[in-house]
């Protein structure tokens, strides 16, 4: 989903798309990446760290990459497409997320697959899917990113948004 949104934004950028279209795409990117980061931080990374001691360094690096992405998302959330640095900020976000995804797919995921096994991975996948409905969709870069503090912060932020 996010990669398709990235391509959509890049196409709009090349074709001088309207600010309204850019804002719509970026708003969806913000929501999707915020939810994705939250569920990984709440469920996937703790499970990976617990079950695979070799994943520790990669998970810590991933948390730092998430932190930077969340700051960028929160800045974009306050910007307008007409702002001078809007397109540049989205481009840097896209590059950063693509780098993060590549590292996870080539380093972390293969290790975690071996360590967890099919049954645990399926259960974790179900848990991640359920969490999507419970975590906030607005970026909050100052919120904790590890359990149990992030779980509490997610519940509080979700209630405040209602």
N, C-alpha and C positions, 0 to 999 in steps of 0.2 A: 504494500500500500504506500509506504513512505517513498520508496524508490520511484513509483509511478508519479507521485506528487512532485518529487524532485525534477523528473523529466518534464512534467507539465510546466513547472516554474521556468526551467531553462528554455523551453520552447517559447513561453511568453516573453522572456527576456530577449531572445533573439528576434522575435517578431514585434518588439515594442508593444506588448500586450497592455491592455488597459489596467490602470491602477486598481480598479474594482476586482478584476480577475486575479491579479497578483495577490491582493489582500485576502481573497477567498481561499486561494491555494495555500498561502502562508498560514492562515488561521487554522486550516485543517492539518498542516504539517505540525504546528505548535501543539495541537490537541493530541495527535497520534504519537509524537515523540515524547510528550510529557507522560502519557499513559504507559507507553512502552518502557520508558526509564523507570517509572514507579513500580511496575510489576516485576521487572528484572531485579531491582534493588530489594524488593520486599520478599520475593520468593526464589527466583533463580539463583542469584549470586550467593545467598546464604546456603542453599542446598549444595551448590558447586563447592563452596569452601569447606563444608562439613564432610562431604563424601570424597573429595579429591584434593589431597594436600598439595599436589602439583599445580592446582588452579589458583592458589593464593595470590601470587604476583600478578597474574593476568586479571583476576577479579579486582584487585586494588587499582590497577591501571584503568580498568573499565569504569570503576567508580569515579575516578578523576576525570575521565573523558565525559562521563555523564554530567559531572558538575559543570564543566565548561559549556557543554551543550545547553544545560538548563539556564545558565546565565544568558547565553545568546538568545534562547527562546524568550526569556522574560524581557529582554531588551526589544526584540522584534515585536512582542505583544503590545508594547507601548508606542511603536513607531507607525508611521504612515508610509505607504508606498512612494509618496512624493518626497520623502526624506532623502537627502543626498546619499547617505550610506546604506539605505535599505537593501538594494540589490546586492551590494558588496557583502553585507552581513549575511544575507540568505546564501550567497555563494560560499562563503567561508563555513557556514553551518553545514551545507551539503557536503563539502569536502571533508569536514571533520567527521560527520556521521558515516560517510562511505568508508573512511579509514577505519573507524571503530568497528563497523560491520565486518569488514575484511579480516581484521584481527580476530574477532570472535569466531567467525566461520572457519578460519584456518588454524587457530591455536586453541581457543577455549572449548568450543563445541565438540571437537573430536575427543578431547580428554574427558569431558563430562559425560559424553555418550558411553564411553568405556566404563567409567566409574559408576554410573547410575544404573545402567541396564534398561531394557525396554519397559518393564512394568513401572518402575519408578519414574522414568521419563514421561510415560503416558499420564500417570497421576499428576506429575508436575505440570504437564501441559494443560490438564483440566483445571488445576488450581490457578494457573496464570490466566486462563480464559475467564474464570469467575472473578478474579481480582480486577479485570478491566472495568467492571461495573462499579467497583468500590473505590478506586483510586481517583485523585483529582485530575482534571484535564487542563488545569491552568498551571504554568510553571511556577515553582517556588524554590529557587536555587539555594535559599538559606535554610530550607528544611533539612532535617537529618536524612541520610541516605542508607542507613543500616538499621536492621531490627534491633530491639523492639521500638526504638524511638521513631523511626520512619512510619511504622504502622500507626502509632498514635497520631503523628502529625497528619497523615493521610486522612484519618477519620475526622479529625478536627477541621481540616481545610475543607473537606467534602461537606461537612455540616454548615460551615460559614458561607459557602457558595450558594447553598439552597436558599 
